[in-house]
Amino acid sequence: MMEHYYTKNPNAESHPEYISADLLGHALSFYTDAGVFSKKSVDFGTKVLVESFVPTSSSGSILDMGCGYGPVGISLGKHFPSVSMTMVDINERAIQLALKNARLNDVSNAKIHPSDLFRNVEGRFDDIVTNPPVRAGKQVVHQIFEDASRYLNNGGHLWVVIQKKQGAPSALEKLKTIYNKVETVTKEKGYYIFRARIIDGESLL
């Protein structure tokens, strides 16, 4: 059985690659490797997510949960230089690549470190963005949704990208059991962008 990327130490033999992508009008470059998500190119869902994103505060705090080699957090950090960006992932190979890619793209407003979901995350955020690890299973994805509600500032937003065929309808229903307000920001080629909001500091949990 092929090992998926949601693992602390991928067993896949290292095969470093170098890719380029235009995100939010920035020509960015990334080092990738075997054992990380979408190593050949920045996936379409990531592109839709970053192009749809609007920060709650232009100088606020953003968490990229499950950052991989960094395309979401790095592109947002580049485009919104006044925000404080935090990027985490369970995959230590991905974290090392994200650190390298932040330097490569001159993004200095990002803190990047390993974390199994929210285990090593401190503080609260104005926005949490995630392209969740659907291959890890629905339980992990739904855990991200639930835990994120405890790490958002009042009025903050969770941004999620997920494909219809990979469970977007059930993800939407789950989000509605946790958050006061959930909306579909956009749909494109089967990818859905959901934005969920905490109001008055209280989730529905």
C-alpha positions as CSV (number, residue, x, y, z in Angstrom):
1,M,0.0,0.0,0.0
2,M,1.4,3.4,-1.0
3,E,2.3,5.6,2.0
4,H,0.3,8.9,2.0
5,Y,1.8,12.2,3.0
6,Y,0.1,12.5,6.3
7,T,2.9,10.9,8.3
8,K,5.6,12.2,10.6
9,N,8.6,10.6,8.8
10,P,7.9,9.5,5.2
11,N,9.5,6.3,4.2
12,A,9.6,7.3,0.5
13,E,13.2,7.7,-0.8
14,S,14.0,11.3,-1.3
15,H,13.8,12.6,-4.9
16,P,14.0,16.4,-4.6
17,E,12.4,18.5,-7.3
18,Y,12.0,22.1,-8.1
19,I,8.8,23.7,-9.4
20,S,7.4,27.1,-10.1
21,A,4.0,28.6,-9.7
22,D,2.2,31.9,-10.2
23,L,0.1,32.6,-7.1
24,L,-1.6,35.9,-6.3
25,G,0.4,37.5,-9.1
26,H,3.8,36.4,-7.5
27,A,6.2,34.2,-9.4
28,L,7.1,31.7,-6.7
29,S,9.5,28.7,-6.7
30,F,9.3,25.6,-4.5
31,Y,11.5,22.7,-3.6
32,T,9.5,19.5,-3.3
33,D,10.2,15.9,-2.7
34,A,8.8,12.4,-2.5
35,G,6.5,11.8,0.5
36,V,4.9,15.3,0.4
37,F,1.6,16.3,-1.1
38,S,1.4,17.4,-4.8
39,K,5.2,17.3,-5.4
40,K,5.0,17.7,-9.2
41,S,3.0,21.0,-9.2
42,V,0.9,23.2,-6.9
43,D,-2.5,21.5,-7.0
44,F,-5.5,23.3,-8.4
45,G,-7.3,23.3,-5.0
46,T,-4.5,25.2,-3.4
47,K,-4.6,27.8,-6.2
48,V,-8.4,28.2,-5.8
49,L,-8.0,28.6,-2.0
50,V,-5.3,31.3,-2.1
51,E,-7.0,33.2,-4.9
52,S,-10.3,33.2,-2.9
53,F,-8.8,34.1,0.4
54,V,-9.5,37.5,2.0
55,P,-7.9,38.1,5.4
56,T,-10.0,39.0,8.3
57,S,-7.4,41.6,9.2
58,S,-4.7,42.9,6.8
59,S,-2.3,42.9,9.8
60,G,-3.7,39.9,11.6
61,S,-2.6,36.4,12.3
62,I,-3.0,33.4,9.9
63,L,-2.4,29.7,10.6
64,D,-1.8,27.3,7.6
65,M,-2.8,23.9,9.0
66,G,-1.1,21.1,7.1
67,C,1.2,23.4,5.1
68,G,3.1,20.8,3.2
69,Y,6.0,22.3,1.4
70,G,4.4,25.7,1.8
71,P,2.5,27.0,-1.2
72,V,-0.5,28.4,0.7
73,G,1.3,30.0,3.7
74,I,4.2,31.3,1.6
75,S,2.0,32.8,-1.1
76,L,-0.3,34.5,1.5
77,G,2.7,35.6,3.5
78,K,4.2,37.1,0.4
79,H,1.0,38.8,-0.7
80,F,0.1,40.1,2.8
81,P,3.4,41.1,4.2
82,S,1.9,42.7,7.4
83,V,0.3,39.5,8.6
84,S,1.8,37.1,11.1
85,M,1.9,33.7,9.4
86,T,2.2,30.3,11.2
87,M,2.7,27.2,9.2
88,V,2.5,23.6,10.6
89,D,2.5,20.1,9.4
90,I,3.0,16.6,10.9
91,N,5.3,15.7,8.0
92,E,8.9,16.7,9.0
93,R,10.2,16.4,5.5
94,A,7.5,18.9,4.4
95,I,8.4,21.2,7.2
96,Q,12.1,21.3,6.2
97,L,11.0,22.0,2.6
98,A,8.6,24.8,3.8
99,L,11.5,26.4,5.8
100,K,13.7,26.3,2.7
101,N,10.9,27.6,0.4
102,A,10.2,30.6,2.7
103,R,13.8,31.6,2.4
104,L,13.8,31.0,-1.3
105,N,10.8,33.3,-1.8
106,D,11.9,36.0,0.7
107,V,9.0,35.4,3.0
108,S,10.2,36.5,6.5
109,N,6.8,36.9,8.3
110,A,6.2,33.1,8.7
111,K,6.9,30.8,11.6
112,I,7.2,27.2,10.5
113,H,7.3,24.2,12.8
114,P,6.1,20.6,13.0
115,S,2.8,19.8,14.7
116,D,0.5,16.8,14.7
117,L,-2.7,18.8,14.0
118,F,-2.9,21.5,16.7
119,R,-0.8,19.7,19.3
120,N,2.1,22.2,19.0
121,V,0.1,25.2,18.1
122,E,0.0,28.1,20.5
123,G,-2.3,31.2,20.6
124,R,-5.3,32.2,18.5
125,F,-5.6,33.4,14.9
126,D,-7.8,35.7,12.8
127,D,-7.8,33.1,10.0
128,I,-7.0,29.4,9.7
129,V,-6.5,28.0,6.2
130,T,-6.4,24.3,5.3
131,N,-6.2,22.0,2.4
132,P,-6.9,19.1,4.6
133,P,-5.3,15.6,4.3
134,V,-8.3,13.8,2.9
135,R,-6.3,10.6,2.4
136,A,-5.8,10.4,6.2
137,G,-9.6,9.9,6.5
138,K,-12.7,11.8,7.4
139,Q,-12.0,11.5,11.2
140,V,-8.7,13.5,10.8
141,V,-10.4,16.1,8.5
142,H,-13.3,16.6,11.0
143,Q,-10.8,16.8,13.9
144,I,-9.2,19.8,12.1
145,F,-12.6,21.5,11.8
146,E,-13.4,21.0,15.4
147,D,-10.0,21.9,16.8
148,A,-9.8,25.0,14.6
149,S,-12.8,26.5,16.3
150,R,-10.8,26.7,19.6
151,Y,-7.9,28.5,17.9
152,L,-9.8,31.3,16.2
153,N,-10.2,34.8,17.5
154,N,-13.7,36.1,17.9
155,G,-15.0,36.9,14.4
156,G,-12.2,34.8,12.9
157,H,-12.6,32.4,9.9
158,L,-11.7,28.9,8.9
159,W,-11.0,28.5,5.2
160,V,-11.2,25.0,3.7
161,V,-10.7,23.7,0.2
162,I,-12.1,20.2,-0.6
163,Q,-13.2,18.4,-3.7
164,K,-16.8,17.4,-4.1
165,K,-15.8,13.8,-4.9
166,Q,-13.6,13.8,-1.8
167,G,-16.4,14.7,0.6
168,A,-17.3,18.4,0.2
169,P,-21.0,17.9,0.9
170,S,-20.3,16.0,4.2
171,A,-17.6,18.5,5.1
172,L,-20.1,21.3,4.7
173,E,-22.6,19.6,7.0
174,K,-19.9,18.9,9.6
175,L,-18.8,22.6,9.6
176,K,-22.4,23.7,10.1
177,T,-22.5,21.7,13.4
178,I,-19.5,23.6,14.7
179,Y,-19.6,27.2,13.4
180,N,-22.2,29.9,13.7
181,K,-21.9,30.9,10.0
182,V,-20.7,28.7,7.1
183,E,-20.7,29.9,3.5
184,T,-19.5,28.5,0.1
185,V,-17.2,31.2,-1.2
186,T,-16.6,29.7,-4.6
187,K,-16.8,26.4,-6.6
188,E,-14.5,25.7,-9.4
189,K,-13.9,22.5,-11.3
190,G,-15.3,20.4,-8.5
191,Y,-13.3,22.2,-5.7
192,Y,-15.3,24.0,-3.0
193,I,-14.0,26.8,-0.8
194,F,-15.8,27.0,2.5
195,R,-15.5,29.8,5.0
196,A,-16.7,29.2,8.5
197,R,-17.0,31.8,11.2
198,I,-17.1,32.0,15.0
199,I,-19.4,34.7,16.3
200,D,-19.3,36.1,19.9
201,G,-16.4,33.8,20.7
202,E,-18.6,30.7,20.9
203,S,-18.6,27.6,18.7
204,L,-21.6,25.3,18.5
205,L,-19.6,22.4,20.1
